[in-house]
Amino acid sequence: MTVGDVDASIAFYRDKLGFVADFSQQDKDGKTFLGSVEVGDTVIMFESADADLPATENRGTRSGINVSICFPESHDLDALCVELRREGVPILCEIEDRPWGNRDFAIRDPDGYQLILARPTRR
């Protein structure tokens, strides 16, 4: 994901969503231009929008892609939703059970990406 501030994105996903920060790389001036977080088997890579990397058509723009993050069935997604709301994270879609078998809700991260946080519905 192209982001405005890699360190801020890592902090958001680590401190608000409980992901593990697992990688960061700094340029010669000490600014982080590449980093990642993980939860389970999911890894999200962040790249600075102003990194000195080969230009691409979409660099620095939101792609319209929604990221779905599926936690294990045992994850207390309701408690996470309450905590994120308390911390001022924008809730875009309220938590509820969906007909396709997930309980989920949607938030927006600091760079404008929509994240759908989900877990399988308990049977």
N, C-alpha and C positions, 0 to 999 in steps of 0.2 A: 504494500500500500504506500502510495506517495503521501507524505505528511509534511506539515509545516515545521514541526519540531520533534525529532526522533525521541529525545529524552522525555518530553512531555507525553508522547504517545505511550512509550514504555511504562511510565509512571501511572498513567490512567489505567492501562490494562492490568498492571501489577496491583496497584493500590485499590482500585475500584472493583475490578472484576476477578481478582484473585489468581491471575495468570502468573507464571514464573518467568522472570526476565532471564533469558539464556544467552544473549549475545549482544555486543555493541562494538562498533568500530569507529574510531575517531580519525579526523583528518590531521594534517600537520599542525593546525592551529588548536587542536584539542576539541573541536566541535564534532559531536556524534552525527554521522551521516548515514549509518546503517545499523539496524538492530532488530532484535526479534524477541517475542514472548511465546510461551507454549502453555497448553493445558491438555493433558492426556496426549493423544497422538496429533493434536492440531498445533501447527506452528504458524504464526503470523509475522511476516517480515515487514519492516518499516524502512523506507528510503526517504532521505531529505529531498524536498522539492528543489532545493538549490544546490544539490550535490553536483560536483564536477564529474558527471557521468555522461555517456553518450546520450544525446537528445532523442526523445521519442515523441510521437504525435500527442500522446496523452499525458505526458509528464506535467505534474502540478495541477491537474484537473480531477474532479471527482468523476468517476466512470459511470455512476448510476448503478453500480453493483452493490447488492446487499450481502453482507457477510452473515451467515448463519453459524452459530457456535452451539453445538449440541453437547450438553453435560450428561453424565450418567443419570440413570433413573433415580438414584438415591439422592441426587443433589437437591438442596432446599432452594429451589428457584424463587419461591415466594419470598423467602427471607432476603435473597439477593435483590429482588425488585424493591422491597421496602427500604433496604439500606441505600440503594442507588438513588431512590427518590429523596430520601432524607439528606443525602449528600448533594442534591441539586442537579443530578444527571437527568437530562431531558428524556422522559418516557414518551415515546412516539405512539406506541400501541400497547394498551393495557394487557396484563397477564390473563390468560385464559387457556382452557383446553381447546385444541383445534381438532376438526374432524379428521385430519390426516394422521392423528396419533401423537401429537406433541403438545406439551404445555409450554407456552412461550410468551415473550413480550419483546418489544423493540425499543432500542435507545439510539441516540446519536453520539458518536465519539467527538473529541475536540476538533477533528479535521472535517467533520460533516458526513462521515460514513455512517450508514444505518447498520446497526448490529442487531440481529435477531438472536436472542438468548433463549435456548430451548432445552428441554429434556423429554424423553419419552413419557407418555401418560402412563401412570401406574394402572395396572389392570386389576 
